[in-house]
Amino acid sequence: MGFAGCCCSSLSSSSSSLARNSLAFFTKSQYLFLTSRTINFTRRNSIITNLHHDRLLHYPSSLHHRDCTSFYKKSSHLSTVAISAKVRDESSSNKTDVVLTKKMQKKLRFEAPENKFKFNLEMCSRHGDLIEALRLYDDAKIQGIKITQHHYNMLLYLCSSGVDVKGEGDTSDENVSKLGLERGFEIYKQMNIDKIAPNEATFTSVARLAAKMEDPEMAFDLIKKMMSYEIVPKLRSYGPALYGFCKKGEADKAYEVDAHMVDSGVIAEEPELAALLQVSSSVGRGEKVYELLHRLRSSVRQVVESTAEIVEDWFKSDKSIDVGKENWDMREVKNGVVKGGGGWHGIGWLGKGKWNVVRTEMNEDGVCRTCGEKLVCIDIDPLETKNFATSLSNLAGKREVKAEFNKFQEWLRRNGPFDAVIDGANIGLLKARDLNFAQLNRVANRIRELSPSKKLPLIILHSRRVYGGPAEKPINKKLIESWQKSGALYTTPVGSNDDWYWLYAAVSCNSLLVTNDEMRDHLFQLLGTNFFPRWKEKHQVRLSVSSEKGLTFHMPPPYSIVIQESEGGSLHVPTVTGDDIENPRQWVCATRASASVAPPSTEGSSRASASVAPPSTEGSTPSAEGSNISLAEKTLRKLKLSNSHS
């Protein structure tokens, strides 16, 4: 039964007397009449004094019953007076008071103006509500609430991204954008007046405001000012100036921003390189286009569709026809290929004339289906692999129990090396609800058959996969025991991430890694974007299962999936479209007739790439012996040869 009366604005002395005389009723109520000022419970006599009732709080029955049942007598409702409260019985402990006090304190803290302002402003930032954020800011200034750097940065962020958050093309969005520009600079000025120190986020937001005003010069000046504050700019800090100059076609200014990034140790990613590539193409700066394609090759490897279209537009443009050397020294080209590690000579455009630009595919040997050019496999320096294994070990030691990972490394030294490592859970769960030990065994046996050493691959499984569940079946227990007896199974401990174990094993043994894991989550992002993709491309074996074909191994390709330049001057640019398993990868093929004809001094140059190719490319051309060897077996032989050399 709820309240029948209504609450009055204050308690008279007679009401206080009534409260004292009605203590028996209060001790049985489910409601507590609290205030934001003072409520005192005398612990021994349970007498309520100094009661002010600005608001009524109803504590749900779950609080009444949660660990507190013994603290209260039977409940009843008071319907003849305007107030009600819940009070401890004399036998109750102090625990109830502590729970209620914490709730009261938390609510009172939240109700503090500065905390409500922060919370509401964060909600505006999360939902992109610029109008409400500005209203909160104006109210805070009137109320004298202290506005911190964090508050200012949220406001500046909203002012600089109002249109992006709300959408494009709507009149109301345009008005929001104009309002954001006006108020944004006003807020930034007020921040300086209040002597609030800016940080990187502050300068980046104001630079975005400048870019919306189509003033990339101001955005660039803000980056320079940031340096004067000894604040290190981030990649996002340069975006407004760089994209602004590129949009205006001011190539030299864009190159200046790019040079500033390099000096600051900030590495451009594909969107920035694509913007520079587009402005270079539009103004006909062929040497810059060449340089940027090489930078894309080094940092990105495969390009997204929008970047591929920019590349195609350059080769199809009239400006690209006359760019290039008519005569060149083939020995210089060969030396450039050797120096660059294969797949790129770095001499510049070779030949002149119109380009033939098409989308194409590579066959299984890396031969272009359009121009017939054979791509090369670019070697990985053994020292790079060794350093990568060391950094991987250090990272794993920080995120795993160090003693356990050290134990694994010692085990690997005693039982290794292995020609291949299997991510047991990934392969065993392929097309299966529970771990399929029989499937995992078939894969291990097939790898052993292909292995030059005829040794079982290393299977990595988490302890929860080895003990309990399907592992308890007698047939699976036999498989587990046989793997353990052969030294081919390592069980990672409870609480560990087995990804660290199988990746480290494959890298340190320089072996194949059998897994369908694309290795894109945060763990693998810690490994960087340069070496790891190259290693993965050359070592990962993927698997597919079908009722018609059964198990199918997809071995690493015998060529590198990266932008490649031939000795004759043609270019092949891989895209992210296709995966070479279900759908062939799409490449941009750009050739021209003048470059395909080698000068007289280039005798034998068509095989120059073979002379600089790493050992891992041997056997990629079919021979009497090689024609009878599967691609998988050849790959394992190459890795075995590489291990023996290292």
Secondary structure as UniProt FT lines:
FT   HELIX           13..21
FT   HELIX           23..26
FT   TURN            27..28
FT   STRAND          40..41
FT   TURN            43..45
FT   STRAND          48..49
FT   HELIX           61..65
FT   TURN            66..68
FT   HELIX           69..71
FT   TURN            90..91
FT   HELIX           95..111
FT   HELIX           113..127
FT   HELIX           130..143
FT   HELIX           149..160
FT   HELIX           162..166
FT   HELIX           171..193
FT   TURN            194..195
FT   HELIX           200..212
FT   TURN            213..214
FT   HELIX           216..228
FT   TURN            229..230
FT   HELIX           235..248
FT   HELIX           251..263
FT   TURN            264..265
FT   HELIX           270..282
FT   TURN            283..284
FT   HELIX           286..299
FT   HELIX           305..316
FT   HELIX           318..320
FT   TURN            321..322
FT   HELIX           330..340
FT   STRAND          356..360
FT   TURN            364..365
FT   STRAND          367..368
FT   TURN            369..371
FT   HELIX           382..399
FT   HELIX           402..415
FT   STRAND          420..423
FT   HELIX           424..428
FT   TURN            429..431
FT   HELIX           437..450
FT   TURN            452..453
FT   STRAND          458..462
FT   HELIX           463..466
FT   HELIX           469..472
FT   HELIX           474..485
FT   TURN            486..487
FT   STRAND          489..492
FT   TURN            494..495
FT   HELIX           498..508
FT   TURN            509..510
FT   STRAND          512..514
FT   HELIX           522..525
FT   TURN            526..527
FT   HELIX           531..539
FT   STRAND          540..546
FT   TURN            547..549
FT   STRAND          550..554
FT   STRAND          564..565
FT   TURN            567..568
FT   STRAND          571..575
FT   STRAND          587..591
FT   HELIX           593..596
FT   HELIX           600..602
FT   TURN            603..604
FT   HELIX           605..607
FT   HELIX           608..612
FT   HELIX           615..617
FT   TURN            618..619
FT   TURN            624..625
FT   HELIX           626..628
FT   HELIX           631..645
//
